[in-house]
C-alpha cells in the first residue's frame, strides 16, 4: 500500500489543522493505521493509532483530548484532527499502516508498521 500524507501548514497556537493520509494500492480496511511525528533534533514519536474498523483508538498522553484520529475506509483515508495546537506540536507528521491487527495499544511502536507516508510539516507559531 502507498500512503500520501497532506494537510500540514502554518497555524497559530490554539488553532486547528486536519491531516489526511490517503492510501492506494490495496483495500485500506485491511490495515491498521497510525500517526507519528518528528520534531527537529528529536526522535520520531507516537501520536495516535486506529484499528482496521475504527472501533478502537489510542493516543499519546501529550495529545489526548486535543487530537482525534478517524478513518473513512470507503475513501481509503485516515485523518488526524488537531485542535488547540501548541508550539510544541511543531513537527513533521507521518502516517503509517500495518497489515497486522493487534490490539490498538500495541500500535505505539514505529516497528509495528510496514508502510509509511512521506510526511507533512506542521508549524505552530506562538
N, C-alpha and C positions, 0 to 999 in steps of 0.2 A: 504494500500500500504506500502511496506517496501522500505526504502531508504538506499543506501550504498554510502557514500562519499569516494573518493580516489583522489590521485594526490598531496597530500601535500608533503613537504620536506624542505630541507635547500637550500636557494638560496642567492646569494649576492645582495646587494642593486643595483637596476637598472635592475635586471634580470626579468625573466618571469616564470610563472607556469600556468598550466591549471588543474583546479579541475573538477572532474566528479561526478555526482550524478546519480547512476543507480537505477531505480525503478522496483519493481517486485510486482506481485500480482494483479495488476489492469491495465486498459488501461490508460497510463500516460497522454494521451492527454486530459483526463477529469480533470486534476489537474493543477492549477496554482502553481508556484514554486518560492522559494526564497533562498537566501544565507544570513547567519548571521555569525558573528564571535565574539569570546570572548577572549580577552587578559587576561593574568594573573592579578588578582586583580581588574578586570573591569567587568562591566555588558555586557551581550550579546547585540550586536548592529547590526542593519540592514546594509546589504551590497548592495544587489540588488534583483530585482524580475522580473519575466516574466509571462505573462498571458498564457492561455492554448495553444493558437495557435501561439505564438511568435510574434504577431503583435505589442505588447507594452512591453516596459521595463522601469524600474525605478532604480535609483542608489542613494546611499548616496553621499553627496557632497564630502566626503573625498576620494572617489574612482572614481568619474565621470571623464571620459576621459582616465582613466588608465585600468579600468576593463570592461569586456564585458560579459554579460550573454546571453546564447543562449540555444536552445534545439533541440533535434532530436527525435521527437515523435516515429518515426519508430524504434529507438533504445531504447526508454524509458529512455532517458538520458538528463539531464540538465548539462550545462557546465558553468564554470566561468573562463574566460581567464584573467589572471592578469599580466599586463605589468608594467614596471617602478616601480617595488616593492620598498618599503621603509621599514626601520626597524620598523616603527610604524604599519605596516601591519601584524606584527607577532601576531598570534592568532590561536586558534582552529576554523576552519571554519565548519559550519553546513549547510546542505541543509534541506529544509522543503517543504512541499506540502499541498495544501488545495483543497477540492472538490468545494469550493465556487468559484465564478467567478466575484469578484469585479473589479472595475477599478484598474489598476495596482498601482496607488498611494495609495490605501488602503491596500496594502500588506506590509507596513513598520513595522507593529506591529507583534511581535512574537506570540501574541494571535490569529492572523488571521489564523494560521496554525494548522492542526490537527496531522500532521505526521512529524517526524524528523529523520534525519540520525544520525549516531554515532559521526560524527566529524572527521576532518583530520587536522593535525598540519602543519602550515606553519610558518617557521622561516626564517626571513630575516636578514642577517648579514650586519653590516656596513663596 
